[in-house]
Amino acid sequence: MVTVSTSAFYERSNQQISSLRKQAEKLQVQVGSRERLSRSSEDPLAAAKLRTLARRERMSEIDQRNSDRANTSLSLADTALSSVTSSIIRARDLALQASSTTLTAEGQKAIAAEIDVLRGNLLALANTRDGEGESLFGGAIAGPAYVETGGVVSYVGSANAQVTELGDGQTVERSLPGPNVFSFNGPSGATDIFAVLGTLSAALNGGGAGAAAAATDALAALDPALEKATTAQTVIGTRMAWVETMDERRIASDEMIAQERETVGGADFATTYARLQEMLTVLEGSQASFARLSSLSLFDQLR
């Protein structure tokens, strides 16, 4: 009988200390992770909610990456369009100079040489690529937007721009197809900036009385060209603002998810830490009590 009682005392004490130690370890994990649940079985409903929140967080991360990509492409397009408008403005100034009937042949050739440089710069801008090597103004193709064959520049891209998902069913086009920037209706009908500048350069290099008339015609065509480019820049700016708006919505949504996650499965640090300290104190006291009781002379005699 004595042996059973002594054995039961040790067994009961061991179970109590083991239980306290497990509770303390659980609280230590909660303090470190700031999460209340270590297993789904502890609160199945809360665990299911946390999984839903985790999926929303992963989707938000994907949406943010898409947003960053769109913003990068739009920023590059905006920079390119700024250079396009500057080049057209300079070409217009040159056309105005060339429209003078008093300009010498040397002056005409000098202007033609600069016009050729501007045309080449505009072609390079039309083939600008984004951070992933895709054509900004080529629509949905990966290759160049424009090619030049025999002095004629042609658009070889697609009619539609690349579309990027921003989340919540919202999308944005990352740029514009080339014709939305470089093609327009001039006084003589549909044309593009490359044809206008190419014709002007050829006329100036040819000289004679027709050079001034060609410059006047180019001047009239460059006004709608500039308007088309500035309109394109406005469109890009509007899209950049839309991406920023979606980013702000996403940030607000992420904050709500974080708050809900904290409410459902979070462990308040101050409260949990206080409970841990209390549990460690109880555990220490239990271990000390067991040590004292097991060393009493009565137990010595019982053993």
C-alpha positions as CSV (number, residue, x, y, z in Angstrom):
1,M,0.0,0.0,0.0
2,V,2.8,2.3,0.9
3,T,4.6,1.6,-2.4
4,V,1.4,2.4,-4.4
5,S,0.9,5.7,-2.6
6,T,4.5,6.8,-3.1
7,S,4.4,5.7,-6.8
8,A,1.1,7.6,-7.3
9,F,2.6,10.7,-5.7
10,Y,5.5,10.7,-8.1
11,E,3.3,10.0,-11.1
12,R,0.8,12.7,-10.2
13,S,3.6,15.3,-9.6
14,N,5.3,14.3,-12.8
15,Q,2.1,14.8,-14.8
16,Q,1.4,18.2,-13.2
17,I,5.0,19.4,-13.9
18,S,4.9,18.1,-17.4
19,S,1.6,19.8,-18.1
20,L,2.9,23.1,-16.8
21,R,6.0,22.8,-18.9
22,K,4.0,22.2,-22.0
23,Q,1.8,25.2,-21.3
24,A,4.9,27.3,-20.8
25,E,6.5,26.0,-24.0
26,K,3.2,26.9,-25.9
27,L,3.3,30.4,-24.5
28,Q,6.9,30.8,-25.5
29,V,6.0,29.9,-29.0
30,Q,3.2,32.4,-29.0
31,V,5.5,35.1,-27.7
32,G,8.0,34.4,-30.5
33,S,5.5,34.0,-33.4
34,R,2.8,36.5,-32.1
35,E,0.3,33.9,-33.2
36,R,-2.3,32.3,-30.9
37,L,-2.7,29.0,-32.8
38,S,0.0,26.4,-33.4
39,R,-2.4,23.8,-34.8
40,S,-5.7,24.0,-36.7
41,S,-7.3,21.6,-34.2
42,E,-7.0,24.2,-31.4
43,D,-9.7,26.4,-33.1
44,P,-10.9,25.0,-36.5
45,L,-13.0,28.1,-37.3
46,A,-10.2,30.5,-36.6
47,A,-7.8,28.4,-38.5
48,A,-10.1,28.4,-41.6
49,K,-10.4,32.1,-41.4
50,L,-6.6,32.5,-41.2
51,R,-6.2,30.3,-44.3
52,T,-8.6,32.6,-46.2
53,L,-6.7,35.7,-45.0
54,A,-3.4,34.0,-46.1
55,R,-4.8,33.4,-49.6
56,R,-5.8,37.1,-49.8
57,E,-2.3,38.1,-48.7
58,R,-0.8,36.0,-51.5
59,M,-3.1,37.4,-54.1
60,S,-2.3,40.9,-52.9
61,E,1.4,40.2,-53.3
62,I,0.8,39.1,-56.9
63,D,-1.3,42.2,-57.6
64,Q,1.5,44.4,-56.1
65,R,4.1,42.8,-58.4
66,N,1.8,43.4,-61.4
67,S,1.3,46.9,-60.3
68,D,5.0,47.5,-60.0
69,R,5.5,46.2,-63.5
70,A,2.8,48.3,-64.9
71,N,4.1,51.4,-63.1
72,T,7.6,50.8,-64.4
73,S,6.4,50.4,-68.0
74,L,4.1,53.5,-67.8
75,S,6.9,55.5,-66.3
76,L,9.2,54.5,-69.1
77,A,6.5,55.4,-71.7
78,D,6.0,58.7,-70.0
79,T,9.7,59.5,-70.2
80,A,9.8,58.4,-73.9
81,L,6.8,60.5,-74.7
82,S,8.4,63.6,-73.2
83,S,11.4,63.1,-75.5
84,V,9.0,62.5,-78.4
85,T,7.2,65.8,-77.8
86,S,10.5,67.6,-77.5
87,S,11.7,66.2,-80.8
88,I,8.5,67.2,-82.6
89,I,8.7,70.7,-81.2
90,R,12.3,70.9,-82.4
91,A,11.3,69.6,-85.8
92,R,8.5,72.2,-86.0
93,D,11.0,75.0,-85.2
94,L,13.3,73.7,-88.0
95,A,10.4,73.5,-90.4
96,L,9.5,77.1,-89.6
97,Q,13.1,78.1,-90.4
98,A,13.1,76.1,-93.6
99,S,9.9,77.7,-94.8
100,S,11.7,80.9,-95.4
101,T,12.4,81.6,-99.1
102,T,15.6,83.4,-98.2
103,L,17.3,80.3,-96.7
104,T,20.4,79.3,-98.6
105,A,21.0,75.8,-100.0
106,E,23.6,75.2,-97.3
107,G,21.1,76.2,-94.7
108,Q,18.5,73.9,-96.1
109,K,21.0,70.9,-96.1
110,A,22.0,71.7,-92.5
111,I,18.3,71.7,-91.4
112,A,17.8,68.4,-93.4
113,A,20.7,66.8,-91.5
114,E,19.2,67.7,-88.1
115,I,15.8,66.6,-89.3
116,D,17.3,63.2,-90.2
117,V,18.8,63.0,-86.6
118,L,15.4,63.8,-85.1
119,R,13.7,61.2,-87.3
120,G,16.3,58.6,-86.2
121,N,15.8,59.6,-82.5
122,L,12.0,59.3,-82.9
123,L,12.4,55.8,-84.4
124,A,14.5,54.7,-81.5
125,L,12.0,56.1,-79.1
126,A,9.2,54.3,-80.9
127,N,11.1,51.1,-80.3
128,T,11.7,51.7,-76.6
129,R,11.6,48.6,-74.5
130,D,10.4,48.1,-70.9
131,G,12.3,46.6,-68.0
132,E,11.6,43.1,-69.3
133,G,12.7,43.8,-72.9
134,E,9.2,44.1,-74.4
135,S,8.4,46.9,-76.8
136,L,6.5,49.7,-75.1
137,F,4.8,50.9,-78.3
138,G,4.5,47.6,-80.0
139,G,1.2,46.5,-78.5
140,A,1.2,42.8,-77.4
141,I,4.3,41.8,-79.4
142,A,7.8,41.1,-78.0
143,G,9.8,42.4,-81.0
144,P,10.3,45.9,-82.3
145,A,7.3,48.2,-82.9
146,Y,8.7,49.8,-86.1
147,V,11.0,48.7,-88.8
148,E,12.6,50.8,-91.6
149,T,12.9,49.3,-95.1
150,G,14.2,51.3,-98.0
151,G,13.7,54.6,-96.1
152,V,10.1,53.8,-95.2
153,V,9.2,53.2,-91.6
154,S,6.3,50.8,-90.9
155,Y,4.5,49.7,-87.8
156,V,4.8,45.9,-87.2
157,G,3.2,45.7,-83.8
158,S,-0.3,44.7,-82.7
159,A,-3.3,46.9,-82.4
160,N,-3.8,46.3,-78.7
161,A,-1.5,47.2,-75.8
162,Q,-0.4,44.8,-73.0
163,V,-3.0,44.5,-70.3
164,T,-2.0,43.9,-66.6
165,E,-4.3,42.7,-63.8
166,L,-4.3,45.0,-60.8
167,G,-6.7,43.1,-58.5
168,D,-10.4,43.4,-57.7
169,G,-11.2,42.8,-61.3
170,Q,-9.3,46.0,-62.4
171,T,-6.8,46.2,-65.2
172,V,-4.5,48.7,-66.9
173,E,-2.8,48.9,-70.3
174,R,0.9,49.3,-69.7
175,S,1.5,51.5,-72.7
176,L,0.0,52.5,-76.1
177,P,0.3,51.0,-79.6
178,G,2.6,53.0,-81.8
179,P,-0.1,54.4,-84.1
180,N,-1.7,56.0,-81.1
181,V,1.4,58.1,-80.7
182,F,3.1,58.5,-84.0
183,S,0.3,58.4,-86.6
184,F,-2.2,61.2,-87.2
185,N,-4.3,62.9,-89.8
186,G,-2.4,65.7,-91.5
187,P,-3.6,68.2,-94.1
188,S,-3.1,65.6,-96.8
189,G,-4.7,62.7,-94.9
190,A,-3.5,59.9,-92.7
191,T,0.3,59.9,-92.2
192,D,2.9,59.5,-89.5
193,I,5.8,61.5,-88.1
194,F,8.4,59.4,-89.9
195,A,6.8,60.0,-93.3
196,V,6.5,63.8,-92.7
197,L,10.1,64.2,-91.6
198,G,11.4,61.9,-94.3
199,T,9.6,64.0,-97.0
200,L,10.8,67.2,-95.5
201,S,14.4,66.1,-95.4
202,A,14.3,64.9,-99.0
203,A,12.8,68.2,-100.1
204,L,15.4,70.2,-98.3
205,N,18.3,68.1,-99.7
206,G,16.8,68.6,-103.2
207,G,16.8,72.4,-102.7
208,G,15.1,74.8,-105.0
209,A,11.8,76.7,-104.7
210,G,10.0,73.5,-103.7
211,A,11.9,73.2,-100.4
212,A,10.3,76.1,-98.8
213,A,6.8,74.9,-99.8
214,A,7.6,71.4,-98.5
215,A,8.6,73.0,-95.2
216,T,5.3,74.9,-95.0
217,D,3.4,71.6,-95.6
218,A,5.5,69.8,-92.9
219,L,4.8,72.7,-90.5
220,A,1.1,72.2,-91.0
221,A,1.4,68.4,-90.4
222,L,3.6,68.8,-87.3
223,D,0.8,70.5,-85.4
224,P,-1.5,67.5,-85.3
225,A,1.6,65.3,-84.7
226,L,2.4,67.3,-81.6
227,E,-1.2,67.2,-80.5
228,K,-1.3,63.4,-80.9
229,A,1.9,62.9,-78.8
230,T,0.8,65.2,-76.0
231,T,-2.6,63.4,-75.9
232,A,-0.8,60.1,-75.6
233,Q,1.2,61.5,-72.7
234,T,-2.0,62.6,-71.0
235,V,-3.4,59.1,-71.4
236,I,-0.3,57.6,-69.9
237,G,-0.4,60.0,-67.0
238,T,-4.0,59.1,-66.3
239,R,-3.1,55.4,-66.2
240,M,-0.2,56.1,-63.8
241,A,-2.7,57.8,-61.5
242,W,-5.0,54.9,-61.8
243,V,-2.2,52.5,-60.8
244,E,-1.4,54.7,-57.8
245,T,-5.1,54.7,-56.8
246,M,-5.2,50.9,-56.9
247,D,-2.0,50.8,-54.8
248,E,-3.6,52.9,-52.2
249,R,-6.6,50.6,-52.1
250,R,-4.3,47.6,-51.8
251,I,-2.4,49.1,-48.9
252,A,-5.7,49.8,-47.1
253,S,-6.9,46.3,-47.8
254,D,-3.6,44.8,-46.6
255,E,-3.9,46.8,-43.3
256,M,-7.4,45.5,-42.8
257,I,-6.2,41.9,-43.5
258,A,-3.4,42.4,-40.9
259,Q,-5.8,43.7,-38.3
260,E,-8.3,40.9,-38.9
261,R,-5.4,38.3,-38.8
262,E,-4.4,39.8,-35.4
263,T,-7.9,39.7,-34.1
264,V,-8.5,36.1,-35.2
265,G,-5.2,34.4,-34.6
266,G,-2.9,36.9,-33.0
267,A,-1.5,36.7,-29.6
268,D,-1.2,40.0,-27.7
269,F,2.5,40.2,-26.8
270,A,2.0,41.9,-23.4
271,T,-0.7,39.6,-22.2
272,T,1.0,36.5,-23.5
273,Y,4.3,37.5,-22.0
274,A,2.7,38.1,-18.6
275,R,1.0,34.7,-18.8
276,L,4.3,33.1,-19.7
277,Q,6.0,34.7,-16.7
278,E,3.2,33.6,-14.4
279,M,3.4,30.0,-15.8
280,L,7.1,29.9,-15.4
281,T,6.7,31.0,-11.8
282,V,4.1,28.3,-11.1
283,L,6.3,25.8,-12.8
284,E,9.3,26.8,-10.7
285,G,7.2,26.7,-7.6
286,S,5.8,23.2,-8.4
287,Q,9.3,21.9,-9.1
288,A,10.5,23.3,-5.8
289,S,7.6,21.9,-3.9
290,F,8.1,18.5,-5.4
291,A,11.7,18.6,-4.4
292,R,11.0,19.5,-0.8
293,L,8.2,17.0,-0.4
294,S,10.2,14.2,-1.9
295,S,13.1,14.9,0.5
296,L,11.0,14.8,3.7
297,S,12.0,12.2,6.2
298,L,8.6,10.6,6.0
299,F,9.0,9.9,2.4
300,D,12.5,8.7,3.1
301,Q,11.0,6.3,5.6
302,L,8.2,5.3,3.2
303,R,10.8,4.6,0.5
